[in-house]
């Protein structure tokens, strides 16, 4: 026993008990199996939560709400947030204060920590996950799992090499309604499904005038910037609005949209990044410090299947009853999933033929797999998260390699594709309803890019320029390792 690390002791104990649990688990409902907890102090999983604002509060709630976990460390480069929303909250709810670190590397060095739960800005997700895995920890990492395509694949490689459990924060994978709906679709209940449409119709107002602003004094800006360039702050608010700057975020396509992108890909049954992509849109309806699109359509070509994703940040009506959701179009009907709230299946006449209810615990699934060491039982294994995140990045690569065109020219470029043409018509009507003058305002129409989906590289014209955007220049020492250095 004295020659074992705490982690080795825990893992051996988990493996020993797993066989006993498995004998009865076949008859145990999945929801009950996932909720199985222990009050044993020796078997509590020790958790570090990195990134305490926003999503990090949900991470704290998940682990603080479990008797078999203990939050032993909180990490945030903003000391004011780390102390008030991290240390003080954990002290109050858990009865024992966690360690506080500005620099996540201190948590990685602590070999008593079993789990690292990551809720940082997007540009930190991959490096934090890889560092955690390399230091012997299991990982829960928020969506999108990466800031670019290449670093997502690096996390997958690290998880496999070090045999770690890595769950992606796409909670829809664990909701009962989503799982039942995908099973229903994949069973052929609405016929052949060759088109899925993801929707992120989520109002986003302007973030303030572009200018020069002071970083809050409580923030270690070098640590906050990490792998990204350390630039002057050009927006009024440092926190959250990083989503709308390319160096740190991926727009709403990679923010809210990744959830629905993941469901769409899952329902279509496609397991690579496709054969081609084109994206168009713009930051329209107002002028502010933001950079990413607030109106965007991305079309992912899978040959015999198509995934269309629509982002609308301006006021809009729903589509077939959904604003944040996914529509699967079948030859005999269609399914509409509404975010985390379940959904319905309809026949071709619009009559409800099946209802899918919500419910489920994504963190419980993760903890269950940490204890069983069975990667196959993860609802959102890191590779699933990587592939869906990559689709968001592909849309943004196409968009950023494009140029300004009139709506008439956009229509000409999409001619011959009835679905793409109909989508453009709805987008232009939507913009007109929001008083965007399309006679004066041009759309950013992205490059039409070919892909080798299995190799995860671009091919054909513009391949060199597009492939360069599969990764980024990292700021030392915050460098995501290459495949050979994982």
N, C-alpha and C positions, 0 to 999 in steps of 0.2 A: 504493500500500500504506500509506504513512504517513497518508493521509487517511481510512483505514478504522479503525473501532474493532476491538478483538480479536474481539468478538462478530460483527461484520459479516464479518470475514475468515473466521472459523470457519464461519459459515452459508453463505457463498459457496463455501467449500471443500467443505462437506458436499453442497451442491446439485450441484456439479460432479462429485463422485464418485458421487453417487446414480444418475446415468444409467448409468454404467459397471457399477455393482453390479446395477442392475435388469435389465440384459441377461441376466445369468446367474441371477438370483434365481428365475425361474419354475420352474427345474428343481431349485432348492435347497430342501430341507425347511425348514419354518418354524422348527423348533428350531435348525437350524444358522444360518439367516439371522439370527435373534435374537441368537445368541451371537457373531456376527462382531465382533471387537475390533481395536483398533490399539494398537501400542506407541509410536507416534509422540508425542513430547512436545508437539509443536506442535498436535496434534489431540486431546489429552486434554481431556475436559470437566471444568471446575472446579466443584466441588460444595460447597454449604453445607448442613449438616444442622442443623435447628432442633428442639430438644427431644431430649435425649440419653438420658434414662432410658427404660426399657421398650422401646417400639416403635422409638425412636431407635437403639437398639443394633442392631436388625435393619437399619435404613437404613444405618448405618455398615458393617455386614457386607457388604451388597449392593454398595456403591460401592468399599469397600476391596478387595473380591474381584475387581475388574475392572482390567485393564491400561490401559483407555482412559478411566479417570476418576481424578481426584485430589481428595481431600477437603481443601479449603483453609480452611474455616472451620467451627467448631461454635458453636452458640448455645444457651444455657440460662440462665434467670434464677437458677438455683441454682448458684453458683460451684463448690461442692464437687463436684457431679455433672459440671458442664461440664469441669472440669479433670481429675478422676480417670477418668471414663468417656468423656470426649471427647478432650481434648488428649493425655493420656498414652496412651490406646489407639491413637489415630491415629499418634502419634510412634513407638510400638513397631511397629505393623504396616506403616506406610507409609514409615518412615524419615525422615519430615519432619513437624514439628509444624504443625498448622493454627493460624490465628488463633482466639482465643476472644473471644466477645462475650456480655455479658448481654442487651443490647438488640439485637433482630433488625434494627433499622433500619440499624445499621452494616453488616451483611451486604448489605442491599438497596442501600446506597449504593456498594458495591464493583462497579464495572462490569466487572471481570475475571471475576466469577462467572457461570457459565452456567446452573447448576441450583440451585434451592432445594428441599430435601426436608424436608417438614414432618411432625413427629411430636409436636406439642404437645398439651395438653389440647384437647378439642373446641371450647371457646369461642374459641380462637385460630385455628382452621383457616382460616376464610374470610378474615379480615383479612390474615393472613400470606400466603395464596395471592394475594390481590388486590394487596397491596403488591409481592410478588415479580414478578407479571406486569407491573404498571405500571413496574417498574424494569428490564424487559427480559429477565427470566429465565424459563426453562421450569420447570415445577413438578411434583413428586410430592407429593400431599397425602393424609394418612391419612384413613381413614373414621371416622365419617361426615364428609363434606367440609364440613359446616356444623353450627352449633348450632341453627339455625332454617331454615325453608323459604326465606324471602326472600334471605338471604345466600348460599345455595347458588346461586340463580339469578344473583346478582351475580357470582359467580366465573365462571360460564359466559359472561356478557356480557363480562367483562374478557378472558377467554381468546380470545374471537372478535375483539374489537376490536383487541387487540394481537398477534393471530396467533401465540399461544404454545401449546406442547404442555403439556397439563395432564392428568396421569394420576391416577386415584383409587386408593387403596390397598386395593381389593377384589381380593385376590390370586386368589380362586377363578376370576376371569375368565380367568386365564392357565393354569390347570391343564388338562392334556390331558383328564382325566376329565370335568371340568365342561363343557368345550367340546364333547366328543363326545356327552355326555348331552343337552345342549341341542339340538344338531343332530338327534339321534335323536328327541327329543320334537317338535321343530318340523317334522320330516319326517312326522309322523303315525304313527310306529311303535307307539304305544300308544293310537291312536285320538284322539278329540277330548278335549282337556285343558282343562277349565274351572275346575279347582280346584288350587291349590298351597298347601301348608302348610309354613311355615318353622318350624324348631324351634331354640330356644336353651335346652336343658335343661342348664344349667351351674351347678354348686353354688356358691353365694355365701353365706358366713357373715356374721354381724354385724360391723360395722366399729368397734365400741366405743361407749361411752356418750356421749351428747350433752353437751357442756360448753363450756368456754372453754380453748383451747389456744394455746401459743406457736408462731408460725411459725418454722421453723429459721432461725438467724442467717445462714446461707449464702445465703438466698433474698432476692432483691429482690421483695418481695411486690406492689409497685405494677406492675412489669412482668409478674409471674406472673398477676395478676388481669386486666390488659389491658382488653378490652372488657366484662368482667363487673363487677358491683359489687364494690368492695373492702370485704369484710365481715370481722368477727371469725371466726377459725377455730373451728368448733364440733365438729370431729371430731379424733380423736387423730392421724391421719396426713394430711398435706397431699397427698402424692403418691399417685397412682392412685385413692384413694377419692373424688377429685373426680367420678368417674363417677356417683356415687350422690347428687349434689347438683344441683338443677335449674339453678343459675346457671352451672355449668361443664360438666355432663355431660347425658346423655340416657338413663341407665339402661342395662340390658343390651340393650334393644331397639336402642339406637343404638351399643352397644359391640361385643359379639360378634354380635348379631342382624343388624346391617346387612349382613354377608357373606351370610347366608342369605336376607335380604329381597331382596337384589340378584339372587341366583340365581332366586328364586321369580318375581320380576317379569320377568326375562329369559326364563325358560322359558315363561311365559304369553304373551309377545310383546306386552306392554302398554307404551306409551311416554308415559304421562302419569300424573298422581297420582290418577286415579279419579273416581268419582261420589259416594262417600260413605265414612264411616269411623265405627266405634264401637269402644271399647276398655274393658276392665274388668280388675280385679285388686286388688292391694294389696301393701303391704310387710308380709308375714305370717310368723308362726312365731317371731318374736323382736322385741325392741325395741332400737333402736340409734340412732346419729346420722344414718343414711341417710334420704333423702327419696323416692327413686325406687322404683318397684314392683319387687319380686323375684318376683312372680307376675303375669303379664299376658297377656291375649289381645287382639289387634287384628284387626279384620276390615275389609279394604279392598274396597269394592264397585266392580266394573268393569262392571256391567250383566250381560253374559252370562258373565262370569268373576269369580272370587272369590279373594282372597289372604288366608289366615288365618295369623297369626303368634302363636306361643306362647312365652312366656318362663317358665321354671321355675328358681328359684334354690334351692329346697329339694330334698332327696333324691327322686329319681324313677327309674322304669324308663324304658327307651327306648320309642319308638313305631315299630313296623315295623322295628326294628333300628337306628334312628337316635336320637341325643340332640342333636347339633349338626349339623343338616342340613336337607334339603328333601325333601318327598314330593310328587310330581306324580301326580295321579289322572286316568287316562284311561279312555275307554269300553272299551278292549280290554286294559288292563293298568295298571301303575304303575311309576314310577321313584323310587328312593331314593338320594339323594346324601348322603354322610357327610362333612361339612366339607371338608377338603382331601384326603381319602383315596379319591376316586373313588366308585363306587357300582354299583348293579345295576338292570336293568329286569326286571320280573316280569310274568307273565301273570296273569289274574284268579284263577287257582288258587294263586298264590304261587310258581310255578316260575320260576327264574332263566332269562331268555331272552337277556340281554346283560349284559356286564360292562364297566365304564368305569374305566380305570386313572388314577392321579394322575400328577403330573409337570408341570413348566413353570416359567418364570422371568418373573415380572411386571416386575421391574426391567429385564431384558434387552429386553423389549418396549418399555418406556418409552425406554431409551437408543437403540434402533433408530429409534424415531420422532423423537426429538430430532435425530438425524442426517439422517433422510430428510425431515423437516418434513411428513410425511404424517399428518395428524390421523386420517384414516379407518382407519389401521392400528393405532391404539391399541386395546388390549383393553378398557380401562376409561376412556374419555374422560370428562372432567369432567361432561358432561351426564348420562351414565349414572349417575355417582356422585351427582349432585344429585337426580335423580328417586328413586333408591332411598333416599337419606338422607331425603328429604322424606316418604316413606311412614312412616318411623320417627317423625318429628316429628309427623305427623298423628295417629298412635296416641296419642302423649303429650298432644297438645292435647285430644283427646276425653277421655282419662282425667282430665286435670286440671280439665276443665270439668264433671265429673260430681259425684255425691254418693253417700253410703253407702246401700246397700240390702241386704236379706236375699237369700240364694241363691234363695228362692222368688220374690221379686220380679224378680230377674235372669232367672229362667227365664220369667216372664210376659212380660218385655220382648223376649225372644228367640223367643217362641212363633211357630210358623209357618215357622221356618227350621230344617230338620232338622239341617243341618250345625252350625249355631251351638248348637243344643240339645245335640247329642251332645258337642261340645267342652266346653260348660259342665259336663256330667255327668262327664266325665273330669277336669276341673279340680277339681271339688268332691271327687271320690274321692281325688285326689292330695293335697289339703289335709287331708282326714280322716286319711289314712295318715301325715301329718306332725304329727298331734295338734293340728291347728287346729280349735277348737271352733266350727263354723259356726252353732250356735245362739246363740252370744254374739258372734261376729265377723262383721261385715258387709263386703261387698265394695265397693270404689269402682267404681261403674258410670258409665262416661263418657257424655257427650252424644252423641246420634246426629246426626252432622253431614253435610250435603249439600255437594257440591263441584262446582266447574267445573274439571275436571282440566286443561284446556288453558290456562286463565287462571291456574291455581294460586291460586284464591281459594275461600273458603267462600261458600255461598249459603243462602237460607232462614232459618229461625229460628236464633237465636244467631250469625248471620253476623258481626255487628259484633264481638262478644266473641271469636269464634274468629279472625277476620282480624287482630285486634290481636296475637294470639300467633304470627302468621307472622313477626314480627320481634321486636326487643327495644329497650329504651332502652340506648344505648351510653354508656360512660363516656369522656368526652373525655380525651385526644385520640385514643382508640382506637375510632374510629367507622367501621363498614363503610359505604362510600359508597353513595348512592342510584344508581339506574339512570342518571340524567342526569349524575352526577358520576364514573362509572367512567372 
